[in-house]
Amino acid sequence: MSASDAKRSFVHRIALLLALAGALSSIQVIAQDAPTAKATLASTKIPADRLKQYSDLAVQWMQDYLRIDTTNPPGNEARAVAFFKKILDQEGIENRVFDYAPGRANLWARIPHTTADTRRPIILLNHMDVVTSDASHWKVPPFSGAIVGGSMYGRGAQDMKDEGLAQLLVMVMLKREKPALDRDVIFLAVSDEEAAGTGTDWMIKHQRDLLENAEFLINEGGENLLENGKVRYIGVDVGEKTPFWLRVVAHGRPGHGSRPNLDSAPNRLIRALDRVIQYRTPLKVLPVVEEFLRDMAPYEPPERARQFRNIRETIQDKSFQEQVERDESLNFLLRDTISLTMLGGSEQTNVIPPDAWANLDVRLLPGEDPREFLETIRRVVNDPNVSVDPLNAEFRVANASPTNTALFDAIRQTAQQYFPGTPVVPRLTSGYTENQRYRPLGINAYGFSPFTATQEEGSTEHGNDERIRVDEVRRGPRVLYDVVTALAEAK
C-alpha cells in the first residue's frame, strides 16, 4: 500500500468512527459517546443504520415538540398530547389520553412485559408544560426549535421536553426492537408540573391502577456535568429539598410620600428583610450529601478532597463555613436556604402604603420541621408589626429514595460503558420535582438525565436561550434505552 493509499485508508476509518459516534464536537466527548467495545448493552445489538435512524428521528421529533407552545399558564398541554399520541398510534403502542380540564390532559402508554415471570413496572415520567419566556431576550424565537451553532433552541430544551422526547423514543425502540421484557415499561406525560401539579395529582387520584404498583420511576433531574469536553460526574437525584414559601407583610402608618416617617410599612419591611437575609441557617450534613462529597473527593484538588472526605469534621471549621457561604454549589446541599424573590408596596410613588410585602423562597432539607423553621424566622424578624406566614396551606415533607436498588445499579453500569471512569453519584437537588408525589406510593423515584450539559447550557433552564446540543439529542435516547433495558430486559 502506498503512503497516499494508507493515508486515505486512515482518513476513511476516522470518518467512519466519527459517523458512528454521532460526530460530537469535542474529541473527548466523542470518546465517551458510544459504549466501550466490551459492552453488553442492548443498543450494541442494534445495527448501525437503525441506530442512525433513531438519532435522526430524535432530532426531527425534538424540533417538532419544541415548536408546540405549552407555556404554563395556561399550559394547553393537550397539544403536546396530540403530538405524542400520533406517534404512539403510528407505532402501534398501547396508549390512553385523559382530558381532565379544558386544554389540559395526561397521556399514558405501555410496552407490556413478554415473559411469564414478571417484576414490577418502571415508569418514565415527564411533564409537557414549560415556564414563560420573553422572546425579546432570545436570539431565536423560544418556540422555533431552530438549530444555531450545533445547538437546538427552544423553551423546554433543558426542562424537560428533551427528556420527554428521549422517553418517547425509548418506547418506540422497545416496540421495534422487541427485547424480551420481564417488566412493563410505562410512559406517563403529565400537565401542570411547573405550577400546581394538577396533572400528577389527578392521575394518582383517578387512575392509580394504571401505575401498576410500579417499583421504579425515572423523572427529570440529575446532572451530567460537562467540563472541558469531559463529563465530570453522572449525578442521579435521589432526594429533593422541599419548598416552604413564606410571605412577609409589614404594617405601618400610611401617608404622603413627601413626608417620610420611620414607621412606614416599607421601612419596617426593609429592616425585617435585612435581618432575614443576614441570618445564616445552621449547616447540616445529610447521609446522601456525605456520600456525594465522598464520591467526588478523588476528583478535587488535595485540600478540597480532604475536606470532602471528612465533611462532618470539616463543617465545624470556620474558614470552611465561609467557603460554603460563597459556593452556591455547596451552600444549598448543607443547609436550609432562603431567597428573597418578590416585593410589593404602594402602586404610586408619592403614596406611603399601609402595608408592604415580600415573598421568600425557602427550601428545607429532608427531615426539617416547617413549624420550627417558621418560628425561627419570626424570631429573626423580631417586629410585632411584621407578620410571617406560609404561602401554601399544604406542606409536603421531603422524601428520598435509596441508592442500593436495581435501577441505580442499571444507571451506574450503563454510565460506565458510555463514560468510563466517570463517577456516578447520588445528589440532593435544590429544586422540587414530582418524585416527591410518587415515592409515598412505594415507588423508588430518581431524577436522571441521559444528556450531558455544560454549566452554561444547564443555566439556560428557565432562562433565556434555552438550548441543547444536537449531538446530545442524537445520543441521549440511546443512553436511556440502555438504562431501561438493563433494568427491564429478561435475564
C-alpha positions in Angstrom: 0.0 0.0 0.0 1.4 3.4 -1.0 1.8 6.2 1.5 -1.1 8.1 -0.1 -3.3 5.0 0.0 -2.5 4.4 3.6 -3.3 8.0 4.4 -6.7 7.7 2.5 -7.5 4.5 4.4 -6.7 6.1 7.7 -8.8 9.1 6.9 -11.7 6.8 5.9 -11.5 4.9 9.1 -11.5 8.1 11.2 -14.6 9.4 9.2 -16.4 6.2 9.9 -15.7 6.3 13.6 -16.9 9.9 13.7 -20.2 8.9 12.0 -20.8 6.1 14.3 -20.1 8.3 17.4 -22.6 10.9 16.3 -20.0 13.4 15.1 -19.7 15.1 18.5 -18.0 18.4 18.7 -15.3 17.5 21.2 -12.8 14.7 20.8 -13.1 13.8 24.5 -16.9 13.7 24.2 -16.6 11.5 21.1 -14.6 9.1 23.1 -17.4 8.9 25.6 -20.2 8.8 23.1 -20.6 5.1 22.4 -20.3 2.2 24.8 -16.9 0.6 25.1 -16.1 -2.5 23.0 -16.7 -4.9 25.8 -20.2 -3.5 26.5 -23.1 -5.9 26.7 -25.7 -3.1 26.5 -28.9 -3.7 24.5 -28.2 -0.9 22.0 -25.0 -2.7 20.8 -27.2 -5.4 19.3 -29.0 -2.8 17.1 -27.4 -2.4 13.6 -25.7 0.9 13.0 -28.1 2.0 10.3 -31.1 1.6 12.6 -29.3 3.5 15.4 -28.8 6.3 12.9 -32.5 6.3 12.0 -33.4 6.6 15.7 -31.0 9.5 16.1 -32.5 11.2 13.0 -36.0 10.7 14.4 -34.9 12.2 17.7 -33.7 15.4 16.0 -36.8 15.7 13.9 -39.3 15.0 16.7 -37.4 17.2 19.1 -37.8 20.2 16.8 -41.4 19.4 16.3 -42.0 19.1 20.1 -40.2 22.3 20.9 -42.5 24.1 18.4 -45.5 23.3 20.5 -46.2 26.2 22.9 -47.2 24.7 26.2 -46.3 27.8 28.3 -47.9 27.4 31.8 -50.1 29.3 32.5 -52.3 28.3 30.7 -50.4 25.2 29.6 -52.5 23.9 26.7 -50.7 20.6 27.1 -53.4 18.8 25.0 -51.4 20.0 22.0 -48.4 18.0 23.2 -50.6 15.0 24.0 -51.8 15.0 20.4 -48.2 15.1 19.2 -47.3 12.1 21.4 -50.5 10.2 20.6 -50.0 10.4 16.8 -46.5 8.8 17.1 -47.6 6.2 19.6 -50.6 5.2 17.4 -48.4 5.0 14.3 -46.1 2.6 16.2 -48.9 0.5 17.5 -48.1 1.3 21.1 -51.0 1.0 23.6 -51.9 4.4 25.0 -54.7 6.3 26.7 -55.5 10.1 26.9 -57.1 11.7 29.9 -58.6 15.2 29.4 -59.1 16.4 32.9 -59.6 20.1 32.3 -60.1 22.4 29.3 -56.9 22.3 27.3 -55.2 20.0 29.9 -54.6 16.3 29.5 -52.3 13.5 30.6 -51.1 10.6 28.4 -50.3 7.1 29.5 -48.7 4.4 27.3 -47.3 1.0 27.9 -44.9 -1.6 26.4 -46.0 -4.8 28.2 -43.7 -7.5 29.5 -43.2 -10.5 27.3 -42.1 -13.2 29.8 -44.1 -15.4 32.1 -42.1 -14.4 35.2 -42.6 -10.7 35.8 -41.3 -7.9 38.0 -43.0 -4.6 39.0 -43.0 -2.0 36.2 -40.9 1.1 35.6 -42.5 4.4 34.8 -40.9 7.0 32.5 -42.4 10.3 33.8 -42.2 13.7 32.1 -44.2 16.9 32.2 -45.2 18.7 29.0 -45.7 22.2 30.3 -42.9 24.8 30.2 -42.3 28.1 32.0 -42.9 31.6 30.4 -40.3 33.2 28.1 -39.7 36.6 26.8 -38.8 36.4 23.1 -37.1 39.8 23.1 -34.3 38.3 25.2 -33.7 35.3 22.9 -31.5 35.1 19.9 -34.2 33.0 18.1 -37.9 32.6 18.9 -38.5 30.4 22.0 -40.8 28.0 20.1 -38.8 27.8 16.9 -36.7 24.7 17.5 -34.0 26.5 15.5 -30.6 24.9 15.2 -27.8 27.5 15.6 -24.1 26.6 16.0 -24.8 23.0 16.7 -27.4 23.6 19.4 -31.2 23.4 19.2 -33.0 26.3 20.8 -36.4 26.3 22.5 -38.3 26.6 25.7 -38.2 23.2 27.3 -34.9 22.1 25.7 -33.5 21.5 29.2 -36.7 21.4 31.2 -38.0 18.9 30.2 -39.1 18.3 26.6 -35.6 16.8 25.9 -36.2 14.0 28.4 -39.8 13.6 27.4 -38.7 13.1 23.8 -36.0 10.6 24.9 -38.6 8.7 26.8 -40.9 8.6 23.8 -38.1 7.3 21.5 -37.3 4.6 24.1 -40.9 3.4 23.8 -40.5 3.3 20.0 -37.2 1.5 20.2 -38.7 -1.1 22.6 -41.6 -1.6 20.3 -39.5 -2.0 17.1 -36.5 -4.0 18.6 -38.7 -6.3 20.7 -36.3 -7.1 23.6 -37.7 -9.7 26.0 -39.0 -7.7 28.9 -39.9 -9.0 32.4 -41.3 -5.6 33.4 -43.9 -3.4 31.9 -42.4 -0.1 30.7 -44.9 2.8 31.3 -44.7 6.2 29.6 -46.5 8.9 31.5 -46.7 12.5 30.3 -48.5 14.9 32.7 -49.6 18.5 32.7 -49.1 21.5 35.0 -45.9 20.4 36.8 -44.5 24.0 36.6 -47.4 25.4 38.6 -49.8 23.3 40.8 -49.0 19.7 39.8 -52.7 19.0 38.9 -51.8 16.5 36.2 -49.9 14.2 38.5 -52.4 14.7 41.3 -55.3 13.8 39.0 -53.5 10.7 37.8 -52.8 9.4 41.3 -56.3 10.1 42.5 -58.3 8.8 39.5 -56.0 6.4 37.6 -53.9 4.9 40.3 -54.4 1.4 38.9 -52.5 2.4 35.7 -49.4 3.0 37.7 -49.5 -0.8 38.3 -47.8 -0.8 41.6 -44.6 0.3 39.9 -41.2 -0.3 41.5 -39.2 2.4 39.8 -39.7 5.8 38.2 -37.3 7.9 36.1 -38.1 11.6 36.1 -36.4 14.9 35.4 -33.4 15.9 37.4 -29.9 14.7 37.8 -26.9 16.4 36.3 -24.2 15.1 34.0 -21.7 18.0 34.1 -19.5 18.5 31.1 -16.3 20.4 31.7 -13.6 20.9 29.2 -15.0 18.3 26.9 -15.2 15.6 29.6 -18.1 14.5 31.8 -17.1 15.3 35.4 -19.8 13.2 37.0 -23.1 11.5 36.4 -25.4 12.9 39.1 -28.6 11.0 40.0 -31.1 12.8 42.1 -32.3 10.5 45.0 -33.9 13.3 47.0 -35.1 16.9 46.8 -35.4 19.8 49.1 -39.0 20.8 49.7 -40.4 24.4 49.1 -41.8 26.2 52.1 -42.6 29.6 50.7 -43.2 32.4 53.1 -45.0 35.8 52.8 -43.7 38.7 54.9 -46.1 41.6 55.5 -45.2 44.8 57.3 -47.8 47.2 58.6 -47.2 50.9 59.2 -48.6 54.4 59.2 -49.6 55.5 55.7 -49.2 59.0 54.4 -48.0 61.3 51.6 -44.6 60.4 50.1 -43.4 64.0 50.6 -43.4 63.5 54.4 -41.3 60.4 55.3 -42.0 58.6 58.6 -39.7 56.0 60.2 -42.6 53.6 61.0 -43.8 53.3 57.4 -44.6 49.7 56.2 -41.9 49.8 53.5 -39.3 50.9 56.1 -40.3 48.1 58.5 -40.3 45.6 55.7 -36.8 46.5 54.6 -35.4 46.3 58.1 -37.1 42.9 58.6 -35.8 41.6 55.3 -32.3 42.7 56.1 -32.4 40.7 59.3 -33.6 37.6 57.4 -31.0 38.0 54.7 -28.2 38.3 57.2 -29.4 35.2 59.1 -27.4 32.1 58.5 -29.3 28.8 58.8 -27.4 26.0 60.6 -25.1 23.8 58.5 -26.1 20.1 58.4 -24.8 17.0 56.7 -27.3 14.5 55.4 -26.1 11.0 54.5 -26.8 11.5 50.8 -24.7 14.7 50.8 -21.9 13.0 52.7 -21.9 10.2 50.1 -21.9 12.6 47.2 -19.0 14.6 48.6 -17.0 11.5 49.4 -17.5 10.1 45.9 -16.4 13.5 44.4 -13.3 13.8 46.6 -10.9 11.9 44.3 -11.7 14.4 41.5 -11.0 17.5 43.6 -7.7 19.3 44.4 -5.9 17.9 47.5 -7.2 20.3 50.1 -10.8 20.2 48.8 -10.6 16.4 48.6 -9.6 16.3 52.3 -12.5 18.5 53.2 -15.0 16.4 51.2 -13.8 13.1 52.7 -14.2 14.4 56.2 -17.2 16.7 55.8 -18.7 16.2 59.2 -15.5 17.3 60.8 -14.7 19.9 58.2 -18.0 21.6 58.6 -17.0 22.7 62.1 -14.1 24.7 60.7 -14.9 28.5 60.4 -12.9 29.0 57.3 -14.7 26.2 55.5 -18.0 27.7 56.7 -17.0 30.9 55.0 -16.2 28.9 51.8 -19.7 27.4 51.9 -21.2 30.9 52.0 -19.5 31.8 48.7 -20.0 28.5 47.0 -23.5 28.2 45.6 -22.9 24.5 44.6 -22.2 23.6 48.2 -24.4 26.0 50.2 -27.8 24.5 49.2 -26.6 21.0 50.0 -25.7 21.8 53.6 -28.5 24.0 54.9 -32.0 25.2 54.5 -31.9 28.2 52.2 -33.8 31.5 51.9 -34.1 33.6 48.8 -35.9 36.9 48.5 -37.8 36.8 45.3 -40.8 39.2 45.3 -41.5 42.7 46.8 -44.6 44.9 46.8 -45.9 48.1 48.3 -47.6 51.2 47.0 -48.9 51.5 43.4 -47.9 55.2 43.4 -44.6 56.8 44.1 -46.0 59.6 46.2 -48.1 57.3 48.4 -46.7 55.6 51.6 -48.8 52.4 51.8 -50.3 51.0 55.0 -48.8 47.6 54.1 -45.7 46.3 52.2 -44.9 42.7 51.5 -42.3 40.3 50.3 -42.1 36.6 49.3 -39.4 34.3 50.4 -38.5 31.1 48.5 -37.5 28.8 51.4 -36.1 25.3 50.6 -35.9 22.8 53.5 -33.7 19.8 53.8 -35.4 16.4 54.2 -36.4 15.9 57.8 -36.8 19.5 58.7 -39.9 20.7 60.7 -41.6 23.6 58.9 -43.3 24.9 62.1 -40.0 25.2 63.9 -38.4 26.9 60.9 -41.3 29.4 60.7 -41.0 30.2 64.4 -37.2 30.8 63.9 -37.8 33.3 61.1 -40.4 35.1 63.2 -37.9 35.5 66.0 -35.3 36.7 63.5 -37.8 39.4 62.2 -38.5 40.4 65.8 -41.1 43.0 65.0 -44.8 42.8 66.1 -45.9 44.8 63.2 -44.4 42.4 60.7 -46.1 39.0 60.1 -44.6 35.9 58.5 -46.9 33.2 57.3 -46.7 30.2 54.8 -47.9 30.9 51.3 -49.2 27.4 50.8 -51.7 25.7 53.1 -50.2 22.2 52.4 -46.6 21.3 53.2 -45.1 18.2 51.6 -42.5 16.6 53.8 -39.4 15.9 51.7 -38.6 12.3 50.9 -35.8 10.3 49.2 -35.0 7.0 47.5 -32.1 4.6 48.4 -29.1 4.0 46.2 -28.9 0.2 46.7 -31.6 -0.6 44.1 -31.6 -2.3 40.7 -32.4 0.9 38.9 -29.5 2.8 40.5 -27.2 -0.1 39.6 -28.5 -0.1 36.0 -27.7 3.7 35.7 -24.2 3.1 37.2 -23.5 0.1 34.9 -24.7 1.9 31.8 -22.9 5.1 32.6 -19.6 3.3 33.0 -19.9 2.0 29.4 -20.5 5.4 27.9 -18.3 7.4 30.3 -15.6 5.1 31.6 -14.0 6.2 34.9 -16.7 8.9 35.5 -18.2 8.7 39.0 -22.0 8.0 39.3 -23.0 9.9 42.4 -26.3 10.4 44.3 -27.5 14.0 44.5 -29.8 16.1 46.6 -31.3 18.7 44.3 -32.2 22.2 45.3 -35.5 22.2 43.3 -38.7 20.3 43.9 -39.8 17.6 41.5 -42.8 15.4 41.3 -40.7 12.5 42.6 -42.0 13.7 45.9 -45.5 12.8 45.0 -44.7 9.3 43.7 -42.4 8.0 46.5 -45.2 7.8 49.1 -46.9 5.2 46.7 -44.0 2.9 47.3 -42.1 3.8 44.1 -38.3 4.3 44.1 -38.1 7.6 42.1 -35.0 9.1 40.7 -34.0 12.2 38.7 -31.8 11.0 35.8 -31.0 12.6 32.5 -29.4 10.8 29.6 -28.0 14.1 28.4 -24.7 15.9 29.3 -24.6 19.6 29.6 -22.1 22.3 30.4 -22.7 24.7 33.3 -23.7 27.4 30.8 -26.1 25.1 28.9 -27.7 23.9 32.2 -28.1 27.5 33.4 -30.5 28.2 30.4 -33.2 26.1 32.2 -36.0 28.7 33.0 -33.6 31.3 31.5 -33.0 32.9 28.1 -31.8 31.0 25.0 -32.6 27.6 26.5 -30.9 25.0 24.3 -29.4 21.5 24.0 -26.6 20.4 21.6 -27.9 18.4 18.7 -25.3 15.7 19.3 -26.9 15.2 22.7 -30.4 14.9 21.2 -29.0 12.2 18.9 -27.2 10.2 21.7 -29.5 10.7 24.8 -32.3 8.3 23.8 -29.8 5.5 23.2 -28.4 6.0 26.7 -31.8 5.9 28.3 -32.8 2.8 26.2 -29.7 1.0 27.6 -30.7 2.0 31.2 -34.3 0.8 30.8 -33.3 -2.5 29.1 -30.6 -3.1 31.7 -33.4 -2.9 34.3 -36.3 -4.5 32.4 -34.8 -7.0 29.9 -35.3 -10.6 31.0 -32.1 -12.1 32.2 
